[in-house]
């Protein structure tokens, strides 16, 4: 298990243009590259043994809370009781997974994201004092 710090970014659409007679694809979001780099670096620092075997991944995305989730009483901020735990809005979970699995591949911890044969994921809001990012568990899958 390891923790990635930063704001999770979805891997969304790409823009295409022609340069020198060749098509070039560019990520539309400027946040994807830093997120994938954060995943790559955290995975590399976790000291995991690289594998080409099938793996199970459990990824919890921890997203920053909007200011509307907080109130203030006597000048002290607090989390409103009505503030949700889970993120039921954008970014889409599948797009967060795409960027994160690409970062794991870039780290060399897994050879390719097609090795992920079991996947459990969720996206939730950060608790007060908790930094945004992701909590990643990877396990080799040796038997069905």
ABEGO torsion letter per residue (X at the ends): XBBBBEBBBBBBBBBBBBBGGBBBBBBABAAAAAAAAAAAAAAAAAGBBBBABBBBBBBBBBBBBBAAABBBBGGBBBBBAABBABBABOBBAAAAAAAAAAAAAAAGABABAAABABBBBBBBBBBBGBBBEBBBBBBBBABX
